[in-house]
Amino acid sequence: MLKYTKEQLWDLYEKLPKDLQQAIFSPENAERISQICRGNKIEEKLISEIASYVGYILLGLLPPAEFQELLEKDFNLSPEKSKNIAREVNRFILFPVKASLESLYR
């Protein structure tokens, strides 16, 4: 599992474009992640950890292309569940900030 200190995360956060900063603390995104996980029958205790991984993507720490694989590996999710979660996160959370993410990962 990925682990970073609060200081490391805050330093990265402060350097992000405004749209990514807003996406990280968006109540709508938090609710959407929760809905996506519940819709895929993810255990309640894992939802916050999966949300952290989405945050890592938005911070530039986890390339979106690696998200599905890490869901399988770190959370022992089936390939089907991992694919569904990654697809929905990409569609509802990452796509709206796609330009900033592409710039961040260059």
TAMO-V730114 format. One record per residue. N is the residue number from 1. RES is the residue in one letter. SS is DSSP state (~ for helix, > for strand, _ for the rest). OMEGA is omega in whole degrees, -180 to 180 (NA if undefined). BURIAL is # if it has 9 or more other ideal C-beta (glycine too) atoms within 8 Angstrom, else .. Layout:
BEGIN
n->{N/N}
res->{RES/RES}
ss->{SS/SS}
omega->{OMEGA/OMEGA}
burial->{BURIAL/BURIAL}
END
This chain:
BEGIN
n->{1/2/3/4/5/6/7/8/9/10/11/12/13/14/15/16/17/18/19/20/21/22/23/24/25/26/27/28/29/30/31/32/33/34/35/36/37/38/39/40/41/42/43/44/45/46/47/48/49/50/51/52/53/54/55/56/57/58/59/60/61/62/63/64/65/66/67/68/69/70/71/72/73/74/75/76/77/78/79/80/81/82/83/84/85/86/87/88/89/90/91/92/93/94/95/96/97/98/99/100/101/102/103/104/105/106}
res->{M/L/K/Y/T/K/E/Q/L/W/D/L/Y/E/K/L/P/K/D/L/Q/Q/A/I/F/S/P/E/N/A/E/R/I/S/Q/I/C/R/G/N/K/I/E/E/K/L/I/S/E/I/A/S/Y/V/G/Y/I/L/L/G/L/L/P/P/A/E/F/Q/E/L/L/E/K/D/F/N/L/S/P/E/K/S/K/N/I/A/R/E/V/N/R/F/I/L/F/P/V/K/A/S/L/E/S/L/Y/R}
ss->{_/_/_/_/_/~/~/~/~/~/~/~/~/~/_/_/_/~/~/~/~/~/~/~/_/_/~/~/~/~/~/~/~/~/~/~/~/~/~/_/_/_/_/~/~/~/~/~/~/~/~/~/~/~/~/~/~/~/~/_/_/_/_/~/~/~/~/~/~/~/~/~/~/~/~/_/_/_/~/~/~/~/~/~/~/~/~/~/~/~/~/~/~/~/~/~/~/~/~/~/~/~/~/~/~/_}
omega->{179/178/177/177/177/-180/178/-178/-179/178/178/-179/-177/-179/-176/170/-176/-177/177/176/180/-180/-178/-176/-179/176/178/179/178/179/180/178/178/178/-180/-179/179/178/178/175/177/178/-178/-176/-179/-174/-179/178/176/177/177/179/176/176/178/176/-177/178/-179/-178/-176/179/-179/-178/-179/-174/-178/-179/179/175/179/-174/-173/-177/180/178/178/177/-179/179/-180/179/180/-179/-180/-180/-179/176/178/-176/-171/-175/-176/-177/180/179/-174/-177/179/178/179/178/-179/-175/175/NA}
burial->{./#/././././././#/././#/#/././#/././#/#/#/./#/#/././././#/#/./#/#/#/./#/#/#/./#/./#/./././#/#/./#/#/#/#/#/#/#/#/#/#/#/././#/./#/././#/#/./#/#/#/./#/#/./#/./././#/#/#/#/#/#/./#/#/#/./#/#/#/././#/././#/#/././#/./.}
END
